[in-house]
């Protein structure tokens, strides 16, 4: 169980890195350079254009995965009841919805053929963080009698 704790704690550092890392590079025409888009630059642009959508993306991409990770860490160290695990699992599913939306946008833009879009390493890091978080949740013992000092 120590490995799960270390993986989960590492996510507290990796999430902010993934948020700042480029998810994709996009440009209108092949002759022009590609602009890098990260979770943070995307959310920042949304705040200027559509506050409701910015709130939704902020919830899915930033708040849900981080709160879930902190919650799981608190459960792992015996500072939060294991009865909160179902709620934390829901937060993890909300975070996975964000990955789906990013992949959908990339597919749509590539299908239209107007501009050029390339996935970047940040998309893989962000996806790996979400998947690792889900795997930690799945591997976390569910019984309430488990000793937190495993």
Buried (B, 14 or more C-beta within 10 A) or exposed (E): BEEBBEBBBEBEEBBBEBBEBBBBBBBEEEEEEBEBBBBBBBBEEBBEEEEEEBBBBBBBBBBBBBBBBBBBBBBBEEEBEBEEBEEBBEBBEBBBBBBEEBEEBBEEBBEEEEBBBBBBEBBEBBBEBBEBBBEBBEEBBEEEEEEEEE
